Amino acid sequence: MAAASFTRLLPSLLLLLLLAGAARGKTVKRDVKALNEIKASLGWRVVYSWVGDDPCGHGDLPPWSGVTCTQQGDYRVVTELEVYAVSIVGPFPTAVTNLLDLKKLDLHNNKLTGPIPPQIGRLRHLKILNLRWNKLQDVLPPEIGDLKKLTHLYLSFNNFKGEIPVELANLPELRYLYLHENRFTGRIPPELGTLKNLRHLDVGGNHLIGTLRDVFGIENGFPSLRNLYVNNNQLTGVLPDQMANLTNLEILHLSNNRLIGSISPKLVHIPRLTYLYLDNNNFIGRIPEGLYKHPFLKELYIEGNQFRPGSRSKGMHKVLELPEADLSV
């Protein structure tokens, strides 16, 4: 009896499976066109595994390598594109900006050249943009400020120039901002201090000028900041007392600038300060004794300044390497 019932139901079950498969097989045409455009125009080394016309896979064909798709109603859309360390050569693929449901774009460690196109601002769902270790150049388009959901922005180790766009302060969810090892000029926008979620700011290894007093000019700015790297620039002026208000700060990297004056004893009151690099500036005076007794401070590096005799470093002075931030969406 049970076997007979199952036999009668079998055609219906097969029909349901076929319909479900058909639904899963529909990828929105916009995304199919965009990724096939990229495949045809750039000749990426990854395309040997990009088989078929549907980047989300079809029939027996799997999704293209590095492409993640998500079901939305009757269609699938591309939500992640991760194609890194495969020696992609050529300009930034503008067709990527047609993947309007993209949440993660990771093209790091390739050989992309030219500017980031202003159309990047169309990716309103983007949370992670990772373009580090390329050969990208020109100024950053202000349209990056339209990516309101962005949490991670990795642009380090490129050839970007011009000023750091103040529009980055329009990214309320931004947590990690990596701009180091480029050719940025001008000042660090103090408006970045309004980013209430910003934990990591790295602008080291550029040609930035100005003073830290200007950077921290906004009252109660940078409330979540844990790591600040402004090393290897051309910053001048003194360490402002306002820096003591960075109560979440753990790493302060000021090496190789043109900073002057004495070290404010108020830095002692940063409760979780763990690494403090002051080397190769023009500081004078004494090191506040409280820094040597600070319960969290592991590294205090002061070489290449004009501190009074008896001032000493603290710690082993190893190269500081931080673990990568979590890039999961």
Backbone bond lengths (Angstrom), bond angles and torsions (degrees), N, CA, C in turn:
res aa  C-N    CA-C-N  psi(-1)  N-CA   C-N-CA  omega(-1)  CA-C   N-CA-C  phi
1 M - - - 1.465 - - 1.533 110.81 -
2 A 1.321 116.42 -48.79 1.460 121.30 178.93 1.512 110.56 -63.40
3 A 1.339 117.34 -39.83 1.458 121.38 179.79 1.516 110.75 -64.48
4 A 1.335 116.34 -40.11 1.458 120.15 179.96 1.528 111.12 -65.06
5 S 1.351 116.78 -40.54 1.470 120.89 178.64 1.522 110.90 -62.73
6 F 1.322 115.82 -43.88 1.457 120.46 179.37 1.522 110.72 -61.46
7 T 1.360 116.14 -39.92 1.457 120.49 179.87 1.526 110.80 -62.21
8 R 1.350 116.45 -39.84 1.458 119.82 179.16 1.525 111.77 -67.62
9 L 1.354 115.98 -32.80 1.472 120.37 -178.27 1.522 113.30 -80.38
10 L 1.319 116.67 -17.79 1.463 120.42 -172.08 1.528 113.04 -57.09
11 P 1.338 119.53 -46.75 1.473 118.49 179.39 1.527 112.89 -58.33
12 S 1.335 115.87 -39.38 1.473 119.48 179.77 1.517 111.13 -65.25
13 L 1.347 116.32 -41.93 1.461 120.27 178.99 1.519 110.87 -63.09
14 L 1.319 116.44 -42.63 1.462 119.77 178.70 1.526 111.27 -62.65
15 L 1.342 115.85 -39.52 1.457 119.67 178.80 1.525 111.04 -63.63
16 L 1.335 116.19 -41.95 1.467 120.19 178.26 1.518 111.30 -62.38
17 L 1.321 116.09 -41.81 1.463 120.06 179.16 1.525 110.93 -64.26
18 L 1.332 116.18 -41.39 1.459 119.68 178.91 1.524 111.38 -64.16
19 L 1.344 116.03 -41.07 1.465 119.78 178.38 1.516 111.51 -65.43
20 A 1.356 116.04 -41.67 1.469 119.85 177.83 1.516 110.34 -62.27
21 G 1.337 116.50 -42.36 1.455 120.08 179.12 1.515 111.81 -63.61
22 A 1.349 115.29 -38.66 1.456 118.86 178.80 1.521 111.27 -64.56
23 A 1.359 114.88 -40.64 1.466 118.55 178.75 1.522 110.66 -62.85
24 R 1.324 116.07 -43.84 1.458 119.42 -179.79 1.525 110.99 -66.77
25 G 1.331 116.34 -25.21 1.451 119.29 -175.95 1.512 114.24 -79.04
26 K 1.324 118.26 -7.84 1.459 120.86 -179.21 1.525 110.30 -88.89
27 T 1.307 115.71 114.75 1.466 120.68 173.23 1.519 107.41 -107.24
28 V 1.310 117.71 134.43 1.459 121.18 -176.43 1.537 109.25 -54.24
29 K 1.342 115.68 132.26 1.469 121.00 -172.06 1.527 112.20 -58.55
30 R 1.323 116.13 -35.27 1.472 120.29 -179.72 1.521 111.17 -56.55
31 D 1.345 117.52 -43.97 1.463 121.55 -178.10 1.526 111.28 -72.94
32 V 1.326 116.68 -37.75 1.469 120.39 177.38 1.528 109.57 -60.64
33 K 1.319 116.03 -46.55 1.462 120.70 -179.30 1.523 111.31 -62.85
34 A 1.344 116.95 -44.57 1.470 120.84 -177.22 1.522 111.59 -61.40
35 L 1.322 117.27 -46.95 1.459 119.34 -176.65 1.527 112.02 -73.56
36 N 1.311 118.00 -31.70 1.464 119.22 174.60 1.522 111.16 -69.69
37 E 1.332 116.73 -32.35 1.468 120.76 173.55 1.522 110.51 -61.38
38 I 1.327 115.49 -46.48 1.466 120.36 179.09 1.519 110.10 -61.98
39 K 1.307 116.12 -45.05 1.468 121.69 -179.07 1.530 110.91 -59.26
40 A 1.327 117.04 -41.60 1.458 121.47 -176.08 1.524 112.98 -76.59
41 S 1.330 116.89 -34.75 1.463 119.54 -169.93 1.518 114.52 -87.40
42 L 1.321 117.40 -30.46 1.454 119.06 -172.34 1.518 114.28 -101.55
43 G 1.314 116.78 -21.41 1.458 117.36 -178.37 1.515 112.30 60.63
44 W 1.323 116.67 40.76 1.458 120.56 -178.24 1.528 110.90 -60.24
45 R 1.292 115.82 146.38 1.466 120.15 176.63 1.522 111.96 -62.32
46 V 1.329 116.77 -22.91 1.457 119.84 -177.60 1.523 111.95 -73.27
47 V 1.339 117.64 -15.97 1.454 119.11 -170.78 1.524 113.34 -69.03
48 Y 1.327 117.75 -12.07 1.467 117.70 176.25 1.525 110.51 -61.01
49 S 1.321 117.33 -25.89 1.468 120.35 178.47 1.522 111.79 -99.36
50 W 1.332 116.23 2.17 1.455 120.60 177.65 1.527 108.12 -93.33
51 V 1.326 115.77 82.95 1.459 122.53 -173.72 1.523 109.56 -100.78
52 G 1.316 115.68 136.54 1.456 120.26 -179.65 1.512 110.96 90.42
53 D 1.311 115.98 175.47 1.466 121.51 -177.47 1.525 113.23 -94.57
54 D 1.337 117.21 -17.00 1.471 120.77 -175.08 1.521 109.75 -101.69
55 P 1.329 118.39 112.20 1.473 120.58 -177.96 1.524 113.14 -63.44
56 C 1.319 118.11 -20.74 1.463 121.10 179.08 1.528 112.52 -90.18
57 G 1.340 116.31 1.89 1.457 120.34 -179.62 1.506 111.35 89.43
58 H 1.336 115.03 152.14 1.463 119.12 -179.83 1.518 108.41 -155.72
59 G 1.316 116.24 132.33 1.458 119.34 -179.07 1.517 110.63 61.96
60 D 1.315 115.45 -124.99 1.464 120.25 179.30 1.529 113.04 -83.22
61 L 1.324 116.90 -7.02 1.466 120.41 -177.37 1.529 110.27 -83.77
62 P 1.343 118.42 130.99 1.473 121.12 -179.66 1.523 110.60 -78.84
63 P 1.337 117.27 167.93 1.471 119.90 172.73 1.529 110.68 -59.29
64 W 1.287 115.49 152.10 1.465 120.13 177.47 1.520 109.95 -62.10
65 S 1.322 115.45 146.02 1.462 121.42 179.46 1.528 110.69 -58.18
66 G 1.332 115.93 128.75 1.458 120.82 179.24 1.513 114.58 85.30
67 V 1.316 117.60 -0.51 1.468 121.74 -179.14 1.525 108.97 -107.30
68 T 1.322 116.10 125.36 1.466 121.70 175.86 1.526 108.72 -114.29
69 C 1.324 115.60 130.17 1.464 120.58 -179.19 1.525 110.45 -117.76
70 T 1.311 115.73 154.15 1.462 122.46 -179.69 1.521 109.09 -131.81
71 Q 1.311 114.95 139.45 1.466 120.36 178.23 1.522 109.96 -75.50
72 Q 1.322 115.46 128.35 1.469 121.67 173.98 1.518 108.14 -129.66
73 G 1.323 116.26 100.15 1.456 119.73 -175.91 1.517 110.37 65.12
74 D 1.323 117.04 -125.65 1.458 121.37 -178.67 1.521 113.20 -86.77
75 Y 1.339 116.84 -2.33 1.453 119.82 -173.31 1.526 111.33 -123.97
76 R 1.324 113.87 162.15 1.464 120.95 171.41 1.522 108.74 -108.85
77 V 1.317 115.57 142.81 1.466 121.16 177.58 1.529 108.55 -126.54
78 V 1.319 115.69 154.42 1.465 121.61 178.64 1.522 108.13 -83.53
79 T 1.321 116.91 121.05 1.463 120.98 -178.85 1.530 113.18 -112.02
80 E 1.332 117.45 -16.81 1.463 119.94 177.75 1.520 109.47 -142.09
81 L 1.329 115.47 138.34 1.463 121.86 173.36 1.525 107.37 -132.32
82 E 1.329 115.65 112.17 1.465 122.52 -177.97 1.525 108.98 -125.29
83 V 1.320 115.43 100.54 1.458 121.27 179.45 1.527 107.09 -132.75
84 Y 1.327 116.05 92.25 1.469 119.79 -173.31 1.525 111.17 -129.99
85 A 1.349 113.16 155.18 1.466 121.18 176.70 1.525 112.57 58.19
86 V 1.334 116.75 40.75 1.463 120.35 177.00 1.530 111.29 -127.40
87 S 1.344 116.26 20.12 1.470 121.92 174.61 1.518 113.35 58.25
88 I 1.327 116.45 41.32 1.465 119.79 173.21 1.523 108.76 -63.73
89 V 1.324 116.19 129.56 1.454 121.82 -179.41 1.518 108.82 -116.92
90 G 1.331 116.33 138.17 1.456 119.26 176.41 1.513 111.71 130.41
91 P 1.323 116.51 178.88 1.469 119.93 -179.07 1.514 111.85 -71.05
92 F 1.313 114.59 161.23 1.462 119.73 174.29 1.523 108.92 -54.63
93 P 1.340 117.65 128.51 1.474 120.36 -174.70 1.524 112.08 -74.80
94 T 1.319 116.40 101.30 1.466 121.02 -177.02 1.521 112.36 -59.05
95 A 1.337 117.05 -27.50 1.469 119.98 179.91 1.523 112.03 -60.50
96 V 1.329 117.01 -22.56 1.469 120.54 177.07 1.520 110.50 -57.32
97 T 1.321 116.67 -32.73 1.466 120.24 -175.45 1.528 112.20 -73.12
98 N 1.336 116.84 -1.35 1.463 120.54 172.97 1.522 112.47 -91.58
99 L 1.329 117.01 -4.42 1.469 121.38 177.69 1.530 107.62 -85.82
100 L 1.302 116.06 77.02 1.466 121.45 -165.18 1.518 114.17 -70.07
101 D 1.335 118.42 -12.75 1.464 120.81 178.09 1.520 112.38 -100.52
102 L 1.330 116.52 9.14 1.457 121.17 -176.04 1.530 111.09 -64.72
103 K 1.322 115.91 130.79 1.461 122.02 175.92 1.529 112.06 -106.95
104 K 1.318 116.31 -25.65 1.457 120.59 -178.08 1.519 109.45 -138.54
105 L 1.340 116.09 126.18 1.455 122.31 175.63 1.519 108.04 -126.85
106 D 1.323 116.14 113.18 1.462 121.80 -176.70 1.523 109.11 -127.20
107 L 1.331 116.00 104.19 1.457 122.45 179.04 1.530 110.20 -121.64
108 H 1.328 117.74 28.43 1.456 120.34 -172.11 1.530 112.15 -71.40
109 N 1.332 113.79 158.96 1.466 122.63 176.33 1.528 112.04 59.03
110 N 1.345 115.08 51.45 1.456 121.96 172.01 1.524 108.39 -126.84
111 K 1.329 116.84 -155.02 1.462 120.67 -179.52 1.523 109.86 -130.02
112 L 1.307 115.59 41.18 1.456 120.59 178.15 1.525 110.26 -68.68
113 T 1.320 116.44 141.34 1.458 121.83 -177.78 1.525 110.04 -124.69
114 G 1.335 114.73 176.07 1.458 120.21 176.86 1.510 112.54 77.74
115 P 1.326 117.28 -172.98 1.471 121.31 -177.00 1.517 112.80 -86.45
116 I 1.331 115.37 165.01 1.460 121.29 165.13 1.524 106.47 -78.60
117 P 1.339 119.00 124.61 1.466 119.27 -175.80 1.528 111.43 -70.98
118 P 1.324 116.73 150.44 1.475 119.27 178.86 1.518 112.92 -61.75
119 Q 1.332 117.29 -20.26 1.469 120.20 178.76 1.524 112.72 -63.81
120 I 1.342 117.21 -10.03 1.467 120.49 178.43 1.526 110.37 -55.96
121 G 1.327 116.74 -26.72 1.465 121.25 -179.44 1.515 114.08 -66.08
122 R 1.342 116.99 -9.68 1.467 120.47 179.21 1.530 111.70 -75.94
123 L 1.332 117.94 -18.27 1.470 121.29 -173.98 1.525 109.80 -83.83
124 R 1.310 115.75 70.15 1.474 122.21 -170.33 1.524 113.16 -69.68
125 H 1.339 117.89 -14.19 1.465 120.43 179.31 1.526 112.49 -98.51
126 L 1.325 117.17 -0.32 1.462 121.13 -173.70 1.529 110.92 -66.81
127 K 1.332 115.19 130.64 1.462 121.34 176.49 1.528 111.46 -108.45
128 I 1.324 116.86 -33.74 1.466 121.30 -176.37 1.521 109.40 -128.02
129 L 1.331 116.51 124.27 1.459 122.58 175.18 1.522 107.47 -125.48
130 N 1.326 115.56 111.45 1.464 121.23 -175.31 1.526 109.01 -122.50
131 L 1.339 116.01 104.57 1.469 122.06 -179.09 1.529 111.55 -123.53
132 R 1.322 117.43 16.23 1.464 119.28 -176.04 1.529 111.36 -65.67
133 W 1.346 114.31 160.14 1.465 121.36 178.58 1.532 111.17 59.52
134 N 1.327 116.12 53.31 1.456 122.44 169.34 1.529 107.89 -129.08
135 K 1.327 115.62 -160.80 1.467 120.08 177.36 1.527 109.33 -125.48
136 L 1.315 115.62 33.67 1.455 121.40 -179.74 1.523 110.12 -67.40
137 Q 1.315 116.50 151.05 1.463 119.66 -173.55 1.521 110.96 -145.64
138 D 1.334 114.08 -171.45 1.458 123.16 -179.72 1.536 109.94 74.21
139 V 1.306 117.37 -170.76 1.466 121.98 -177.58 1.525 109.31 -85.40
140 L 1.322 116.23 157.46 1.458 120.36 175.03 1.523 108.80 -76.99
141 P 1.326 117.84 131.85 1.468 119.02 -179.94 1.523 110.56 -69.42
142 P 1.316 117.54 136.87 1.473 119.64 179.12 1.521 112.38 -61.44
143 E 1.350 116.98 -17.84 1.464 120.42 -179.65 1.525 112.87 -64.09
144 I 1.346 117.34 -13.97 1.464 119.00 174.00 1.528 109.93 -57.84
145 G 1.311 116.56 -28.55 1.457 120.95 178.00 1.514 114.12 -66.88
146 D 1.357 117.58 -7.33 1.465 120.76 177.69 1.531 112.14 -86.65
147 L 1.328 117.42 -6.36 1.477 121.05 -176.40 1.526 109.11 -86.14
148 K 1.322 116.15 71.78 1.464 121.91 -168.01 1.522 114.18 -63.45
149 K 1.334 118.12 -19.57 1.464 120.65 -178.43 1.524 112.88 -96.73
150 L 1.324 116.89 2.41 1.462 120.82 -174.91 1.530 110.97 -65.15
151 T 1.335 116.03 130.15 1.468 121.62 176.61 1.523 112.18 -112.49
152 H 1.342 117.73 -28.82 1.461 122.93 -177.35 1.530 109.03 -128.62
153 L 1.318 117.21 124.72 1.456 121.48 176.63 1.526 108.86 -129.15
154 Y 1.339 115.32 110.48 1.465 122.41 -177.58 1.524 109.05 -114.50
155 L 1.337 116.98 106.87 1.462 122.03 179.73 1.526 111.72 -125.85
156 S 1.310 117.40 13.59 1.465 121.58 -174.92 1.524 112.16 -69.49
157 F 1.335 115.49 159.33 1.463 123.65 177.87 1.533 111.83 58.20
158 N 1.332 115.03 55.20 1.454 123.37 172.08 1.528 107.52 -133.77
159 N 1.315 117.03 -160.46 1.464 121.45 179.37 1.523 111.29 -124.81
160 F 1.332 116.25 34.93 1.456 119.33 179.03 1.533 109.79 -65.48
161 K 1.329 115.24 146.56 1.463 120.21 -179.10 1.525 109.52 -133.18
162 G 1.332 115.00 -175.14 1.453 119.38 -178.79 1.514 111.53 78.39
163 E 1.303 116.35 -169.13 1.463 121.14 -176.42 1.528 111.18 -85.88
164 I 1.315 115.33 152.48 1.461 120.69 172.59 1.530 106.97 -67.44
165 P 1.330 117.92 119.53 1.478 118.90 -173.19 1.524 112.25 -65.19
166 V 1.302 115.23 132.66 1.458 120.63 179.05 1.524 110.37 -65.07
167 E 1.335 117.08 -18.92 1.468 121.05 179.87 1.529 112.56 -63.13
168 L 1.335 117.69 -16.99 1.460 119.40 175.71 1.522 111.40 -61.34
169 A 1.313 116.66 -22.84 1.463 120.54 177.75 1.525 111.92 -72.48
170 N 1.344 117.33 -4.04 1.466 121.39 178.36 1.525 112.32 -91.46
171 L 1.336 117.12 10.65 1.462 121.56 -176.57 1.529 109.25 -105.81
172 P 1.326 118.01 87.71 1.471 120.83 -169.74 1.516 114.23 -65.58
173 E 1.350 118.44 -23.06 1.463 121.12 -177.57 1.527 113.21 -94.28
174 L 1.328 117.99 -1.71 1.465 121.16 -172.59 1.519 111.58 -63.28
175 R 1.349 114.90 127.64 1.461 121.77 179.71 1.525 112.25 -113.64
176 Y 1.324 116.60 -36.28 1.463 120.83 -175.58 1.525 109.22 -127.59
177 L 1.343 115.92 122.31 1.458 121.68 -179.41 1.528 108.44 -127.60
178 Y 1.340 115.06 108.89 1.466 121.97 -177.81 1.520 108.74 -113.36
179 L 1.326 117.26 109.77 1.463 122.89 179.39 1.527 112.07 -123.56
180 H 1.322 118.16 11.97 1.461 120.16 -172.02 1.528 112.78 -72.62
181 E 1.331 113.42 158.75 1.458 123.38 179.64 1.525 111.93 57.58
182 N 1.336 114.35 58.38 1.456 122.78 170.47 1.524 107.97 -131.91
183 R 1.319 116.46 -154.35 1.470 120.48 -179.71 1.517 110.63 -127.95
184 F 1.318 116.45 34.88 1.456 120.65 179.67 1.524 110.47 -64.95
185 T 1.327 115.31 142.98 1.461 122.44 177.88 1.525 108.71 -124.06
186 G 1.340 115.39 178.55 1.458 119.19 179.32 1.515 111.81 81.59
187 R 1.307 115.80 -158.14 1.456 122.24 -173.37 1.526 111.92 -104.12
188 I 1.310 115.18 159.05 1.468 120.88 173.74 1.530 107.00 -77.68
189 P 1.325 118.70 120.71 1.472 119.61 -176.28 1.526 111.82 -61.58
190 P 1.331 118.28 120.08 1.473 119.55 177.79 1.522 111.84 -62.97
191 E 1.340 117.14 -20.69 1.464 120.73 179.60 1.525 112.45 -60.93
192 L 1.345 117.55 -20.61 1.456 119.80 176.44 1.519 111.51 -60.23
193 G 1.315 116.36 -22.47 1.462 121.02 178.01 1.508 113.84 -64.97
194 T 1.337 117.17 -15.47 1.462 120.16 178.85 1.524 112.10 -82.12
195 L 1.334 117.85 -6.79 1.464 121.58 179.84 1.525 108.68 -76.89
196 K 1.295 116.62 101.14 1.463 121.32 -170.83 1.526 113.14 -71.72
197 N 1.341 117.71 -17.57 1.464 120.52 -178.96 1.522 113.34 -103.24
198 L 1.328 118.31 -1.44 1.456 120.84 -174.10 1.530 110.95 -68.15
199 R 1.335 115.37 120.36 1.464 121.49 -178.94 1.511 112.72 -104.88
200 H 1.332 116.06 -34.64 1.459 119.91 -173.23 1.524 108.83 -131.37
201 L 1.331 116.14 121.56 1.455 122.22 177.52 1.520 108.39 -126.33
202 D 1.340 116.49 116.30 1.461 121.35 -179.76 1.519 108.71 -126.73
203 V 1.346 115.77 108.97 1.464 122.07 175.78 1.524 110.02 -120.62
204 G 1.325 117.14 21.19 1.454 121.57 -178.65 1.517 112.35 -65.13
205 G 1.346 115.32 157.58 1.454 120.35 174.55 1.513 114.19 68.71
206 N 1.342 117.10 40.60 1.458 121.81 174.84 1.534 109.07 -125.47
207 H 1.323 117.13 -155.50 1.472 121.35 179.17 1.523 109.23 -125.10
208 L 1.322 116.30 43.06 1.447 121.56 -174.18 1.519 111.70 -79.70
209 I 1.323 115.39 146.19 1.459 121.81 179.20 1.526 108.71 -121.95
210 G 1.353 115.17 -173.58 1.451 119.51 178.73 1.516 111.73 98.82
211 T 1.301 116.27 -173.22 1.459 122.50 -176.02 1.512 111.08 -120.31
212 L 1.313 115.73 156.67 1.456 120.66 174.70 1.527 110.92 -68.70
213 R 1.312 116.69 -26.48 1.470 119.57 176.90 1.523 110.10 -61.24
214 D 1.343 115.70 -37.84 1.468 119.15 177.10 1.523 111.11 -67.90
215 V 1.344 116.71 -42.26 1.464 121.26 -177.09 1.526 110.59 -59.82
216 F 1.323 115.92 -39.13 1.460 120.75 -176.46 1.530 111.54 -102.72
217 G 1.327 115.03 32.09 1.459 120.49 -177.17 1.517 113.92 -75.80
218 I 1.327 117.68 -18.57 1.467 120.34 -179.82 1.524 109.23 -85.87
219 E 1.311 115.87 127.65 1.470 120.77 -177.60 1.530 110.68 -61.80
220 N 1.335 115.56 133.43 1.473 122.87 -179.92 1.533 112.31 59.39
221 G 1.326 115.58 32.53 1.454 120.22 179.86 1.526 112.44 -75.99
222 F 1.317 116.30 160.76 1.462 124.41 177.46 1.533 112.34 51.55
223 P 1.315 118.68 53.90 1.474 120.55 -174.12 1.521 114.39 -66.54
224 S 1.349 118.79 -23.78 1.463 121.18 -176.89 1.519 113.11 -108.20
225 L 1.325 117.72 4.15 1.460 120.74 -171.18 1.528 111.85 -65.39
226 R 1.330 115.24 126.97 1.467 121.88 178.32 1.518 112.31 -108.57
227 N 1.322 116.81 -37.09 1.457 121.28 -175.54 1.520 109.83 -129.49
228 L 1.323 116.82 125.38 1.460 121.65 179.10 1.526 109.38 -127.90
229 Y 1.338 115.47 117.26 1.458 122.58 178.00 1.528 108.37 -116.61
230 V 1.327 116.71 111.71 1.464 121.37 173.53 1.533 109.83 -124.61
231 N 1.315 116.49 18.34 1.457 122.61 -175.67 1.531 111.72 -65.09
232 N 1.331 114.92 158.73 1.469 122.19 175.40 1.529 112.51 56.95
233 N 1.335 113.89 53.29 1.457 121.57 172.66 1.531 108.35 -133.01
234 Q 1.319 116.83 -155.58 1.469 121.37 -178.88 1.526 110.18 -128.34
235 L 1.330 115.27 39.37 1.463 120.09 -179.42 1.521 110.44 -71.53
236 T 1.327 115.84 145.58 1.459 122.18 -179.25 1.526 109.62 -125.03
237 G 1.346 115.02 -178.86 1.448 119.74 176.97 1.521 113.33 85.99
238 V 1.317 115.77 -171.54 1.463 122.83 -173.61 1.529 110.55 -101.39
239 L 1.330 114.94 170.98 1.457 120.35 172.28 1.525 107.98 -80.97
240 P 1.313 118.84 115.11 1.466 120.21 -176.47 1.529 111.66 -74.87
241 D 1.321 115.22 148.88 1.463 119.99 178.28 1.533 112.10 -61.06
242 Q 1.356 116.97 -24.44 1.465 120.01 -178.32 1.522 112.41 -59.56
243 M 1.312 117.00 -21.88 1.458 119.57 -178.41 1.520 111.56 -64.66
244 A 1.297 116.56 -22.04 1.462 120.08 177.16 1.523 111.88 -67.31
245 N 1.342 116.42 -14.48 1.469 119.91 178.82 1.524 112.40 -81.44
246 L 1.326 117.43 -4.60 1.474 120.90 179.28 1.524 108.22 -82.38
247 T 1.301 115.18 74.95 1.469 119.92 -169.52 1.525 113.77 -70.48
248 N 1.340 118.12 -13.44 1.461 120.76 177.47 1.518 113.02 -99.54
249 L 1.327 116.89 1.08 1.460 120.91 -173.71 1.528 111.58 -67.90
250 E 1.337 114.92 132.92 1.461 121.84 177.36 1.525 112.28 -116.81
251 I 1.329 117.02 -35.22 1.461 121.46 -178.82 1.521 109.10 -125.16
252 L 1.327 116.14 127.15 1.458 122.45 175.35 1.529 107.85 -128.39
253 H 1.331 115.54 108.57 1.464 121.67 -173.15 1.525 108.44 -113.80
254 L 1.364 116.09 104.02 1.456 122.47 -175.22 1.526 112.75 -115.40
255 S 1.318 118.00 10.32 1.469 121.95 -172.69 1.527 112.57 -58.99
256 N 1.355 114.42 148.95 1.470 121.65 169.80 1.524 113.08 60.04
257 N 1.339 114.26 55.20 1.448 121.85 170.44 1.532 108.15 -127.93
258 R 1.319 117.10 -157.28 1.472 121.80 178.98 1.529 110.10 -126.08
259 L 1.322 114.98 36.71 1.455 121.00 -177.46 1.522 110.64 -72.38
260 I 1.325 115.62 149.09 1.464 120.59 -174.18 1.534 109.70 -131.51
261 G 1.336 114.35 179.05 1.454 120.77 173.80 1.515 112.57 85.68
262 S 1.314 115.22 -174.93 1.454 121.84 -179.15 1.528 110.43 -94.15
263 I 1.322 114.85 165.97 1.469 120.85 -178.70 1.528 108.64 -87.36
264 S 1.298 115.88 120.99 1.456 120.51 -177.56 1.526 110.60 -63.76
265 P 1.340 117.81 129.75 1.469 120.05 175.67 1.524 112.84 -63.28
266 K 1.319 117.03 -13.99 1.461 119.56 178.80 1.526 112.45 -67.41
267 L 1.350 117.89 -20.69 1.462 119.81 177.15 1.523 111.48 -60.41
268 V 1.305 116.36 -24.92 1.470 121.38 179.15 1.531 110.38 -59.56
269 H 1.332 116.10 -26.08 1.464 120.15 -173.83 1.532 112.73 -87.62
270 I 1.332 117.50 2.88 1.470 118.94 172.14 1.523 106.04 -76.74
271 P 1.332 118.71 108.48 1.471 120.81 -163.04 1.524 115.53 -65.12
272 R 1.341 118.31 -32.79 1.468 120.36 -174.09 1.528 112.67 -113.94
273 L 1.307 117.03 19.90 1.459 120.24 179.34 1.533 109.93 -60.45
274 T 1.331 115.86 122.07 1.464 121.23 -172.87 1.521 112.33 -116.64
275 Y 1.334 117.13 -37.44 1.464 122.01 179.91 1.520 108.70 -128.63
276 L 1.317 116.73 124.75 1.465 122.13 179.89 1.530 108.47 -131.90
277 Y 1.332 115.65 112.01 1.465 121.84 -178.49 1.525 108.91 -111.85
278 L 1.333 115.35 113.78 1.458 122.53 -178.17 1.526 112.19 -115.64
279 D 1.315 118.32 2.12 1.460 122.61 -168.77 1.535 113.33 -65.28
280 N 1.341 113.02 151.42 1.470 122.92 174.72 1.527 112.44 58.85
281 N 1.339 113.86 54.52 1.450 122.81 169.64 1.521 107.73 -129.77
282 N 1.317 117.90 -155.71 1.469 121.91 178.72 1.525 110.78 -124.96
283 F 1.323 116.61 38.08 1.457 120.93 178.89 1.521 110.50 -69.67
284 I 1.348 115.20 152.74 1.468 121.85 179.53 1.524 109.13 -133.10
285 G 1.329 115.41 179.30 1.457 120.99 173.59 1.522 112.59 82.53
286 R 1.318 114.90 -154.49 1.468 121.79 -177.86 1.527 111.16 -106.27
287 I 1.301 114.54 156.26 1.457 120.36 171.30 1.532 107.29 -83.68
288 P 1.328 118.89 127.39 1.469 119.71 178.47 1.528 111.13 -54.87
289 E 1.320 116.09 128.97 1.461 120.92 -176.37 1.523 111.58 -58.96
290 G 1.318 116.29 -29.30 1.449 119.84 -178.90 1.521 113.38 -62.35
291 L 1.331 117.78 -24.86 1.461 120.21 178.45 1.527 111.04 -67.59
292 Y 1.329 116.49 -34.34 1.476 119.54 178.88 1.535 111.11 -71.43
293 K 1.312 116.06 -23.06 1.467 120.14 -179.26 1.528 112.46 -100.75
294 H 1.313 115.92 1.74 1.468 120.45 -176.26 1.530 109.44 -61.23
295 P 1.334 118.64 129.69 1.471 120.53 -172.98 1.528 114.52 -67.55
296 F 1.329 118.41 -22.05 1.464 120.36 -177.43 1.524 113.32 -105.21
297 L 1.339 117.63 -20.88 1.464 120.42 -170.76 1.531 111.43 -68.34
298 K 1.349 115.76 114.51 1.460 121.54 178.77 1.522 112.00 -97.27
299 E 1.336 116.63 -35.97 1.455 121.56 -175.01 1.525 110.20 -127.14
300 L 1.328 116.10 125.69 1.456 123.19 172.42 1.522 106.68 -133.97
301 Y 1.307 116.62 109.03 1.462 120.66 -173.87 1.518 108.37 -114.35
302 I 1.350 118.27 121.75 1.463 121.64 -170.83 1.524 113.55 -126.93
303 E 1.329 118.52 6.20 1.466 121.04 -175.48 1.526 111.15 -58.36
304 G 1.352 115.94 153.90 1.450 121.51 174.38 1.509 114.58 74.01
305 N 1.355 117.31 31.43 1.452 122.43 174.50 1.530 109.23 -125.73
306 Q 1.307 116.61 -165.93 1.463 121.15 -179.16 1.528 110.88 -123.09
307 F 1.331 114.88 40.92 1.453 119.23 178.35 1.529 110.52 -67.05
308 R 1.312 115.41 157.64 1.468 120.54 -179.98 1.525 110.81 -65.11
309 P 1.306 116.68 151.86 1.474 119.73 176.80 1.528 110.84 -53.73
310 G 1.294 116.24 142.31 1.454 121.25 -178.24 1.516 113.41 99.11
311 S 1.356 116.00 -17.05 1.470 118.80 175.86 1.519 108.35 -69.10
312 R 1.301 116.10 141.08 1.471 118.51 -173.47 1.531 110.00 -141.33
313 S 1.309 113.14 155.18 1.461 119.09 175.18 1.519 109.47 -81.18
314 K 1.318 115.29 174.12 1.451 121.38 179.81 1.517 108.31 -142.01
315 G 1.313 117.09 135.49 1.450 120.90 178.10 1.511 113.01 100.32
316 M 1.339 115.35 -173.71 1.463 121.96 -173.93 1.522 112.62 -94.96
317 H 1.318 118.38 -14.23 1.466 123.78 177.76 1.513 112.52 58.72
318 K 1.310 115.44 45.15 1.460 120.16 174.66 1.528 109.13 -80.53
319 V 1.314 115.29 159.25 1.460 119.56 176.45 1.524 107.99 -64.67
320 L 1.310 115.50 127.10 1.454 120.88 -174.55 1.522 109.93 -82.95
321 E 1.305 115.83 119.41 1.461 121.08 178.16 1.519 108.74 -122.64
322 L 1.326 114.74 122.25 1.454 120.00 179.44 1.518 109.94 -97.45
323 P 1.322 117.91 145.04 1.471 119.17 173.21 1.524 109.65 -65.56
324 E 1.328 115.30 149.67 1.459 119.86 177.71 1.527 110.12 -63.18
325 A 1.316 113.93 145.45 1.461 118.71 174.85 1.520 109.48 -67.23
326 D 1.295 116.02 153.44 1.457 121.57 178.34 1.518 109.71 -65.25
327 L 1.330 116.33 122.16 1.465 121.02 -176.73 1.514 112.95 -103.46
328 S 1.323 116.57 13.46 1.468 118.08 178.60 1.516 109.51 -75.63
329 V 1.314 115.40 142.99 1.479 119.71 -178.94 1.527 109.89 -83.06
